[in-house]
Amino acid sequence: MERAARRLATRVLEDFAGFTKIILFCGPGNNGGDGLVLARLLHAYMNEVHVFYVADETGYTEEFELNLSRLPACGIQPIPISEKEFPESVKKLCNTAGYLLADALLGTGLSRQVKDGAFAQCIDMLNASPNPCFAIDIPSGMFADSNRHITEQGRVVEAIRTYTFEQPKRSFLFAENFAYTGYVETLPIGLHSQFKTDEPSSEFLITSSGASELKRVNHPFSHKGTYGHALLIGGSSGKAGSISMSAMAAMHSGLGLCTCLIGDEIRDIVQTLVPQAMTVSAGKTDTVEDWPKSTLQYSALGIGPGLGTSDESAKVLKNALAEFSGPIILDADALNILSENKTWLSFLPSNSILTPHPGEFDRLTQKHESGFERWQSQLEFSKKHGCYVILKGAYTSVTTPLGKTFFNTSGNPGMATAGSGDVLTGILTALLAQGYAPVDAAILGVYIHGLAGDFAFVQNGREGLTALEIITHIGTAFDQI
């Protein structure tokens, strides 16, 4: 608790440097204990430190009582509050301009939603105050592992920043909960590394160290044939750029050879944009119409970017599912075609990788009310169809046929731009073509994609970040890990 509060005090003093007055609201458990220690540490740096704690008839944790007893010695007089004794002076102070507010009411041990009582009063007061509020470990009223606070309509603190300890909570990874957490920072507090390694889990974070373990060492006597031959299928009128960016990204991801199966009318465009790639005619129009006579020379297939959803395109996808013997990536229009022909899902080759954004995934399955609900469906989809699903967004999630989830930690809002998904398809197809197992390709691919985007963000900012900038930084991302 002391280590946690020390790390927390440092961050609070840096992030809220303009504040000299703070009000901390503490609950009776160890989350409240963290708040009490923080109050003691901040007293040396701030002009005013006020502590209010919720009186609890069931008692307090030993750590809470110990730290409560230490406050008077440093000049802080903690004031108990309850539903019956909730002074107007508390609300008045909370609404007085210039105060920083801290939420240490309820931690991760929450067992039921907050709907009434002193905790509800405190949460309502914090949310109504014009002053900024940060949460310690987790916003009070939020469940760490589910969205019960939303589905059961409980009260939750709406913090502008959350300082959590050691690991982010599962609920932090879904967009609908950003309204409560604000920006999240995970602070290490000295837990033994073996504890996290040994603790059983089916959910993991994709980090630089994890991605680095998957990256293969290049052999000095290798040649272009060593690094695979990928087949990319897509492109149509007005969408030649989609398949072109996939091919560019693939060639920037260590791929040996790349062939694009495209309609004749856009071949010159693709060949000009990506001279490293070869092209094969898929028909005399601007869309993909014909399946090649042989695909044995290709070690992986990526299908969908700019493909269109015509009957001819659907026929090519059906042939790909039935005849291609290697690993397959399905993206964009390939997923849209599947959503219109759901019986084809039973023909998905095992270990295929699907890369939908939320809208595409909902069309494949059903409408979802939240990211948390969508993730649960994603897990079931992977297990039912024996495939890997990469659900794109902040904390892109990779689900496996064995029921595991890997949440990605790289990437930034600037990557919400046209063509970003096409780039990911190219990276993934290149990794599969080089012989990476589907699970490794998915994990490494989403991390590299996000990391390249992070480098592009540093150089171009959110507004200036484009898919082409992401491609430019793929090589740097591989070198970084």
FIBA-554074 format. One line per field, with one value per residue (C-alpha): residue number from 0; residue in three letters; x, y, z negated. Coordinates in Angstrom, 3 decimals, decimal comma. Example, Ala and Ser with C-alpha at 12.3 -4.5 7.8 and 13.67 -1.06 7.14 Angstrom:
FIBA-554074
lolo	(0_1)
dovo	(ALA_SER)
x	(12,300_13,670)
y	(-4,500_-1,060)
z	(-7,800_-7,140)
This chain:
FIBA-554074
lolo	(0_1_2_3_4_5_6_7_8_9_10_11_12_13_14_15_16_17_18_19_20_21_22_23_24_25_26_27_28_29_30_31_32_33_34_35_36_37_38_39_40_41_42_43_44_45_46_47_48_49_50_51_52_53_54_55_56_57_58_59_60_61_62_63_64_65_66_67_68_69_70_71_72_73_74_75_76_77_78_79_80_81_82_83_84_85_86_87_88_89_90_91_92_93_94_95_96_97_98_99_100_101_102_103_104_105_106_107_108_109_110_111_112_113_114_115_116_117_118_119_120_121_122_123_124_125_126_127_128_129_130_131_132_133_134_135_136_137_138_139_140_141_142_143_144_145_146_147_148_149_150_151_152_153_154_155_156_157_158_159_160_161_162_163_164_165_166_167_168_169_170_171_172_173_174_175_176_177_178_179_180_181_182_183_184_185_186_187_188_189_190_191_192_193_194_195_196_197_198_199_200_201_202_203_204_205_206_207_208_209_210_211_212_213_214_215_216_217_218_219_220_221_222_223_224_225_226_227_228_229_230_231_232_233_234_235_236_237_238_239_240_241_242_243_244_245_246_247_248_249_250_251_252_253_254_255_256_257_258_259_260_261_262_263_264_265_266_267_268_269_270_271_272_273_274_275_276_277_278_279_280_281_282_283_284_285_286_287_288_289_290_291_292_293_294_295_296_297_298_299_300_301_302_303_304_305_306_307_308_309_310_311_312_313_314_315_316_317_318_319_320_321_322_323_324_325_326_327_328_329_330_331_332_333_334_335_336_337_338_339_340_341_342_343_344_345_346_347_348_349_350_351_352_353_354_355_356_357_358_359_360_361_362_363_364_365_366_367_368_369_370_371_372_373_374_375_376_377_378_379_380_381_382_383_384_385_386_387_388_389_390_391_392_393_394_395_396_397_398_399_400_401_402_403_404_405_406_407_408_409_410_411_412_413_414_415_416_417_418_419_420_421_422_423_424_425_426_427_428_429_430_431_432_433_434_435_436_437_438_439_440_441_442_443_444_445_446_447_448_449_450_451_452_453_454_455_456_457_458_459_460_461_462_463_464_465_466_467_468_469_470_471_472_473_474_475_476_477_478_479_480)
dovo	(MET_GLU_ARG_ALA_ALA_ARG_ARG_LEU_ALA_THR_ARG_VAL_LEU_GLU_ASP_PHE_ALA_GLY_PHE_THR_LYS_ILE_ILE_LEU_PHE_CYS_GLY_PRO_GLY_ASN_ASN_GLY_GLY_ASP_GLY_LEU_VAL_LEU_ALA_ARG_LEU_LEU_HIS_ALA_TYR_MET_ASN_GLU_VAL_HIS_VAL_PHE_TYR_VAL_ALA_ASP_GLU_THR_GLY_TYR_THR_GLU_GLU_PHE_GLU_LEU_ASN_LEU_SER_ARG_LEU_PRO_ALA_CYS_GLY_ILE_GLN_PRO_ILE_PRO_ILE_SER_GLU_LYS_GLU_PHE_PRO_GLU_SER_VAL_LYS_LYS_LEU_CYS_ASN_THR_ALA_GLY_TYR_LEU_LEU_ALA_ASP_ALA_LEU_LEU_GLY_THR_GLY_LEU_SER_ARG_GLN_VAL_LYS_ASP_GLY_ALA_PHE_ALA_GLN_CYS_ILE_ASP_MET_LEU_ASN_ALA_SER_PRO_ASN_PRO_CYS_PHE_ALA_ILE_ASP_ILE_PRO_SER_GLY_MET_PHE_ALA_ASP_SER_ASN_ARG_HIS_ILE_THR_GLU_GLN_GLY_ARG_VAL_VAL_GLU_ALA_ILE_ARG_THR_TYR_THR_PHE_GLU_GLN_PRO_LYS_ARG_SER_PHE_LEU_PHE_ALA_GLU_ASN_PHE_ALA_TYR_THR_GLY_TYR_VAL_GLU_THR_LEU_PRO_ILE_GLY_LEU_HIS_SER_GLN_PHE_LYS_THR_ASP_GLU_PRO_SER_SER_GLU_PHE_LEU_ILE_THR_SER_SER_GLY_ALA_SER_GLU_LEU_LYS_ARG_VAL_ASN_HIS_PRO_PHE_SER_HIS_LYS_GLY_THR_TYR_GLY_HIS_ALA_LEU_LEU_ILE_GLY_GLY_SER_SER_GLY_LYS_ALA_GLY_SER_ILE_SER_MET_SER_ALA_MET_ALA_ALA_MET_HIS_SER_GLY_LEU_GLY_LEU_CYS_THR_CYS_LEU_ILE_GLY_ASP_GLU_ILE_ARG_ASP_ILE_VAL_GLN_THR_LEU_VAL_PRO_GLN_ALA_MET_THR_VAL_SER_ALA_GLY_LYS_THR_ASP_THR_VAL_GLU_ASP_TRP_PRO_LYS_SER_THR_LEU_GLN_TYR_SER_ALA_LEU_GLY_ILE_GLY_PRO_GLY_LEU_GLY_THR_SER_ASP_GLU_SER_ALA_LYS_VAL_LEU_LYS_ASN_ALA_LEU_ALA_GLU_PHE_SER_GLY_PRO_ILE_ILE_LEU_ASP_ALA_ASP_ALA_LEU_ASN_ILE_LEU_SER_GLU_ASN_LYS_THR_TRP_LEU_SER_PHE_LEU_PRO_SER_ASN_SER_ILE_LEU_THR_PRO_HIS_PRO_GLY_GLU_PHE_ASP_ARG_LEU_THR_GLN_LYS_HIS_GLU_SER_GLY_PHE_GLU_ARG_TRP_GLN_SER_GLN_LEU_GLU_PHE_SER_LYS_LYS_HIS_GLY_CYS_TYR_VAL_ILE_LEU_LYS_GLY_ALA_TYR_THR_SER_VAL_THR_THR_PRO_LEU_GLY_LYS_THR_PHE_PHE_ASN_THR_SER_GLY_ASN_PRO_GLY_MET_ALA_THR_ALA_GLY_SER_GLY_ASP_VAL_LEU_THR_GLY_ILE_LEU_THR_ALA_LEU_LEU_ALA_GLN_GLY_TYR_ALA_PRO_VAL_ASP_ALA_ALA_ILE_LEU_GLY_VAL_TYR_ILE_HIS_GLY_LEU_ALA_GLY_ASP_PHE_ALA_PHE_VAL_GLN_ASN_GLY_ARG_GLU_GLY_LEU_THR_ALA_LEU_GLU_ILE_ILE_THR_HIS_ILE_GLY_THR_ALA_PHE_ASP_GLN_ILE)
x	(0,000_2,880_4,577_1,341_0,706_4,272_4,012_0,572_1,696_4,459_2,053_-0,607_1,905_3,140_-0,230_-2,043_0,856_-1,373_-3,407_-2,484_-5,729_-7,171_-10,220_-10,036_-13,119_-12,245_-14,188_-13,700_-11,581_-8,074_-8,942_-9,782_-6,534_-4,647_-6,390_-5,424_-1,751_-1,892_-3,371_-0,510_2,106_0,500_0,226_3,904_3,319_-0,166_-1,663_-4,897_-5,623_-9,158_-10,177_-13,761_-14,389_-17,589_-18,550_-19,278_-21,093_-19,548_-16,069_-12,874_-9,908_-6,862_-4,806_-7,492_-7,646_-3,844_-3,528_-6,529_-4,820_-1,689_-3,387_-3,835_-0,094_0,553_-2,184_-5,075_-8,380_-10,366_-14,137_-16,593_-19,726_-22,785_-26,129_-27,751_-24,906_-23,851_-23,174_-23,976_-20,502_-19,022_-20,957_-20,104_-16,378_-16,513_-18,045_-15,606_-13,335_-9,678_-9,916_-8,659_-10,896_-9,763_-11,971_-10,851_-14,323_-14,632_-12,008_-12,000_-13,816_-17,202_-19,931_-23,058_-23,908_-24,081_-27,623_-28,169_-26,581_-23,573_-21,512_-24,173_-24,326_-20,554_-20,499_-23,315_-21,491_-18,180_-19,851_-21,754_-18,697_-17,055_-13,651_-11,542_-11,619_-9,149_-9,786_-7,447_-7,113_-10,674_-13,567_-15,889_-18,980_-17,286_-16,884_-13,388_-14,385_-17,820_-20,178_-22,713_-22,400_-23,928_-26,400_-27,721_-27,561_-25,414_-23,741_-20,097_-17,578_-16,775_-13,043_-10,885_-7,947_-7,545_-4,323_-4,484_-1,916_0,207_-2,382_-5,312_-8,710_-10,629_-13,427_-10,917_-10,374_-13,838_-14,838_-18,044_-16,101_-13,858_-16,605_-15,794_-12,052_-10,831_-7,216_-5,768_-2,202_-0,922_1,561_3,954_3,959_6,600_4,595_6,863_7,084_6,607_3,205_1,865_3,563_2,170_-1,334_-3,615_-5,457_-7,109_-6,611_-3,304_-1,815_0,319_3,425_6,785_8,491_5,814_5,956_9,752_9,665_7,666_9,861_12,070_15,805_16,780_19,095_22,229_21,803_18,131_16,671_13,331_11,883_12,685_10,247_7,167_4,904_1,629_-1,474_-3,633_-7,101_-9,105_-9,423_-12,276_-13,395_-12,403_-10,712_-7,410_-5,687_-6,955_-5,255_-2,206_-1,718_-2,090_0,617_2,885_2,471_3,176_6,392_7,450_6,890_9,628_7,683_9,693_7,155_3,725_1,146_-2,081_-5,088_-6,984_-9,172_-7,385_-8,664_-6,858_-3,661_-1,714_-2,643_-1,533_1,608_2,566_1,912_3,608_6,243_7,625_4,377_3,392_-0,135_-2,353_-5,501_-8,765_-10,953_-11,136_-13,151_-12,128_-13,305_-12,113_-14,078_-11,932_-10,235_-6,693_-6,087_-3,477_-2,628_-0,075_2,786_1,278_2,005_-0,765_-3,825_-5,273_-8,652_-11,043_-9,463_-11,433_-12,914_-16,492_-19,547_-20,676_-21,813_-18,473_-16,537_-18,673_-17,921_-14,172_-14,419_-16,352_-13,640_-10,966_-12,652_-13,109_-9,844_-7,010_-4,996_-2,855_-3,678_-6,210_-6,818_-10,350_-10,918_-13,225_-15,515_-14,697_-16,338_-19,251_-19,856_-19,753_-22,301_-24,688_-23,946_-23,697_-23,961_-20,473_-19,083_-19,225_-16,715_-14,112_-10,784_-9,538_-7,160_-8,351_-7,908_-10,796_-10,111_-13,426_-14,020_-17,035_-19,566_-18,353_-18,396_-21,957_-23,031_-21,389_-23,076_-25,651_-26,072_-24,195_-24,923_-21,366_-17,768_-17,849_-20,829_-19,154_-15,972_-18,025_-19,512_-16,054_-14,832_-17,771_-17,333_-13,678_-14,465_-17,481_-15,787_-12,235_-10,773_-8,908_-10,772_-8,962_-11,511_-10,003_-10,085_-8,416_-6,939_-7,500_-8,452_-7,319_-9,460_-8,437_-10,288_-9,098_-10,877_-7,934_-7,883_-4,882_-5,463_-3,043_-1,312_0,205_-1,581_-3,279_-6,396_-4,582_-4,856_-8,602_-8,022_-8,856_-6,592_-5,315_-7,117_-5,734_-2,244_-2,952_-4,150_-0,882_1,223_-0,728_-0,634_3,125_3,685_1,563_3,393_6,693_5,498_4,341_1,608_-1,765_-1,813_1,732_1,030_-2,080_-0,339_2,823_0,918_-1,421_1,435_3,666_0,735_0,045_3,703_4,228_1,223_2,788_5,963_3,863_1,930_5,125_6,215_2,883_0,434_-3,086_-4,353_-1,422_-1,332_-2,306_-2,154_0,868_2,668_1,966_3,513_6,586_7,248_6,641_10,348_11,199_8,578_10,139_13,579_12,255_11,153)
y	(0,000_2,376_1,529_2,076_5,424_6,624_5,890_7,454_10,611_11,163_10,902_13,102_15,856_15,726_15,437_17,978_20,321_23,419_22,184_22,951_21,718_18,208_16,412_12,630_10,428_7,073_3,878_1,413_-1,096_-1,242_1,098_3,650_2,734_3,678_7,032_7,593_6,921_9,208_11,965_11,636_11,795_14,755_16,748_17,680_19,231_20,752_23,635_21,840_18,110_17,118_13,521_12,254_8,581_6,560_5,286_1,564_-0,395_-3,650_-2,365_-1,473_-3,412_-3,547_-1,537_1,148_1,581_1,726_4,461_6,360_6,548_8,073_11,115_13,355_13,270_15,013_17,585_15,948_15,455_12,798_13,317_10,398_10,695_8,481_8,481_10,040_12,431_13,888_17,573_20,238_21,610_18,552_19,281_22,957_22,219_19,710_22,348_25,083_26,003_25,083_21,703_18,424_15,449_11,869_8,779_6,005_4,816_1,319_-0,935_-4,103_-6,175_-4,689_-7,355_-5,385_-2,233_1,065_2,422_4,022_4,930_7,078_5,639_6,643_10,116_10,494_9,307_11,686_14,548_13,796_13,576_16,830_18,793_21,142_20,112_17,341_13,926_11,055_7,466_5,261_1,774_1,742_4,230_3,473_1,562_-0,023_-3,786_-4,894_-7,979_-7,232_-4,474_-5,014_-1,347_-0,529_-3,381_-3,046_0,764_1,308_4,581_4,952_7,729_9,586_10,236_12,170_9,893_6,507_5,316_1,555_-0,834_-3,498_-4,617_-2,862_-4,237_-6,081_-3,510_-0,757_-2,286_-1,501_1,822_2,314_2,472_5,349_7,672_6,445_5,795_8,679_8,100_5,084_4,779_1,498_1,948_-0,840_-1,300_-3,975_-7,194_-10,173_-10,898_-14,620_-13,965_-12,660_-15,434_-18,207_-16,816_-18,813_-16,714_-16,984_-13,265_-11,614_-8,278_-8,113_-6,136_-5,435_-8,252_-10,759_-9,728_-9,859_-13,499_-14,361_-12,574_-14,976_-14,612_-14,248_-16,893_-15,518_-17,877_-17,126_-15,965_-14,609_-18,100_-18,561_-15,836_-17,129_-16,224_-14,504_-14,219_-11,144_-10,959_-7,751_-4,415_-3,077_0,168_3,051_0,677_-0,153_1,573_-1,005_-3,998_-1,844_-0,858_-4,486_-5,453_-2,583_-3,573_-7,217_-6,315_-4,165_-7,098_-9,446_-11,207_-12,789_-12,695_-11,142_-11,727_-9,754_-11,393_-8,425_-7,343_-6,230_-2,656_-1,851_-3,847_-0,821_1,139_-1,619_-2,370_1,300_1,742_-1,527_-2,453_-5,152_-7,118_-9,387_-9,382_-12,093_-11,446_-12,246_-11,095_-8,430_-5,934_-3,925_-6,599_-10,052_-12,609_-15,690_-18,125_-19,093_-22,550_-23,326_-21,837_-24,409_-21,914_-19,603_-20,141_-17,837_-16,009_-12,635_-11,816_-8,906_-5,403_-3,494_-6,750_-5,558_-7,701_-8,590_-12,096_-12,640_-11,616_-13,895_-16,793_-16,150_-16,122_-19,379_-20,948_-19,664_-21,256_-24,544_-24,862_-22,958_-25,331_-22,805_-20,324_-17,611_-14,043_-12,693_-8,956_-6,172_-7,245_-10,913_-10,510_-8,568_-11,388_-13,914_-11,892_-12,236_-15,976_-17,150_-20,826_-20,452_-19,995_-23,760_-23,990_-21,758_-23,604_-24,291_-21,668_-18,983_-15,389_-12,937_-9,218_-7,372_-3,938_-3,752_-3,052_-5,967_-8,274_-7,278_-8,047_-11,451_-12,232_-9,888_-6,340_-5,696_-3,032_-2,750_-3,666_-6,062_-7,932_-7,980_-9,477_-12,291_-13,063_-12,883_-15,583_-17,836_-17,259_-18,307_-21,448_-22,397_-21,937_-22,939_-19,652_-16,617_-13,329_-9,998_-7,400_-4,049_-0,928_0,448_-2,580_-4,729_-8,185_-11,521_-14,515_-18,127_-21,424_-22,475_-19,572_-17,272_-13,527_-11,308_-7,558_-5,367_-2,458_-0,657_1,819_5,208_7,145_8,412_4,920_5,392_6,303_4,854_1,994_1,129_-2,227_-2,983_-2,481_-4,966_-7,536_-7,180_-7,616_-10,683_-12,330_-11,766_-13,365_-16,394_-16,755_-16,817_-19,781_-18,168_-20,126_-18,318_-17,426_-16,038_-14,168_-12,604_-11,520_-10,255_-8,689_-6,540_-5,376_-4,442_-2,691_-0,634_0,106_1,319_3,549_4,862_5,829_7,496_9,363_10,782_12,043_13,203_13,682_12,291_14,532_13,873_10,106_8,086_4,410_5,098_6,572_3,367_1,335_3,565_2,683_-1,089_-1,835_0,406_-1,401_-4,804_-3,462_-1,956_-5,302)
z	(0,000_-0,763_2,538_4,445_2,786_3,397_7,113_7,154_5,351_7,894_10,816_9,215_8,475_12,086_13,831_11,652_10,943_10,840_7,869_4,257_2,662_2,724_1,294_0,946_0,522_-1,000_-1,530_-4,403_-2,478_-1,092_1,768_-0,896_-2,621_0,552_0,443_-3,192_-2,508_0,523_-1,647_-4,122_-1,360_0,432_-2,789_-2,456_0,979_0,900_-1,039_-1,859_-2,165_-3,201_-3,873_-4,120_-4,735_-4,621_-8,069_-7,854_-10,562_-9,337_-10,122_-8,314_-7,032_-9,274_-6,767_-6,579_-10,360_-10,656_-8,042_-9,386_-12,786_-11,209_-9,682_-12,768_-13,458_-10,127_-10,607_-8,730_-10,580_-8,665_-8,806_-8,731_-6,593_-6,271_-4,521_-7,602_-8,336_-5,010_-5,784_-3,234_-3,957_-2,243_0,958_0,749_0,402_3,244_5,523_4,555_7,457_7,275_5,575_7,010_6,155_5,533_5,610_3,240_2,239_3,699_5,261_7,308_4,684_5,565_5,267_6,182_8,098_6,211_6,205_2,819_-0,494_-1,301_1,551_4,071_2,540_2,819_6,416_7,377_5,678_7,412_10,806_10,274_9,148_11,662_10,289_11,889_10,252_10,586_9,526_7,539_9,081_10,475_10,614_7,715_8,788_11,809_11,954_12,919_14,909_16,351_17,439_14,662_13,709_17,109_17,578_14,023_14,115_11,056_10,206_11,296_10,731_13,943_13,572_15,994_15,192_13,503_11,912_11,718_10,272_12,026_14,601_16,297_15,379_18,071_18,149_18,957_22,395_23,779_25,313_23,347_20,074_21,123_19,886_16,360_16,415_18,534_19,486_17,708_16,489_15,076_12,245_11,154_7,377_6,921_7,191_7,820_11,553_10,971_9,445_12,748_14,691_12,505_12,108_14,472_17,050_20,438_21,132_21,924_22,959_26,103_25,161_26,751_24,857_25,862_29,503_29,448_28,356_31,479_34,000_35,931_36,518_40,168_41,582_43,321_46,306_46,843_50,186_51,325_51,541_47,854_46,902_48,642_51,519_50,630_52,785_52,245_53,779_53,964_55,659_57,764_59,386_57,109_54,655_56,318_53,410_50,899_52,472_53,277_49,634_48,541_51,010_49,904_46,253_47,053_48,868_45,896_43,518_44,644_47,397_50,214_53,050_53,485_56,200_56,523_58,190_59,649_62,546_65,731_65,595_62,354_62,995_64,229_61,109_58,745_60,736_60,664_56,940_55,941_58,537_56,217_56,505_59,375_60,770_62,178_64,218_62,486_65,372_68,030_65,961_62,900_60,411_59,452_61,468_62,040_59,676_60,825_62,239_59,587_56,197_55,063_55,364_52,733_49,050_47,700_48,963_47,996_49,490_49,189_49,433_52,058_53,360_53,694_53,011_56,519_57,419_59,174_56,063_53,915_56,253_55,969_52,162_52,205_54,379_52,007_48,986_50,831_52,730_51,079_48,910_47,017_44,251_45,097_43,957_44,527_44,351_45,506_48,384_47,834_44,427_45,914_48,395_45,550_43,602_46,563_46,892_43,280_44,222_45,715_42,197_41,827_44,696_43,055_43,091_39,580_38,202_40,608_39,426_39,699_39,184_38,739_37,332_34,950_37,705_39,829_36,831_35,948_39,506_39,218_35,915_34,350_33,117_29,868_27,291_25,958_26,618_23,688_25,146_28,558_27,056_25,497_28,921_30,446_28,071_28,877_32,623_32,502_30,545_32,672_36,054_35,081_36,280_35,013_34,863_34,729_33,643_34,589_32,435_29,336_27,539_30,638_29,365_30,769_29,826_30,401_30,953_27,467_25,789_25,148_25,733_26,413_26,041_27,969_26,236_29,241_31,486_31,188_32,338_35,428_36,900_37,312_40,935_44,346_45,357_41,892_41,971_45,433_44,022_41,227_43,778_45,670_42,528_41,416_44,843_45,047_41,640_42,515_45,832_43,938_41,919_38,681_36,915_37,131_33,427_33,584_36,811_35,278_32,065_33,742_36,628_34,545_32,337_35,288_36,959_33,840_33,171_36,737_36,176_32,970_34,820_37,507_34,798_33,311_36,709_38,144_35,268_35,289_38,060_40,361_39,892_42,972_43,885_46,070_43,051_41,131_43,962_43,950_40,301_40,408_40,795_37,835_35,759_36,542_35,639_32,395_30,996)
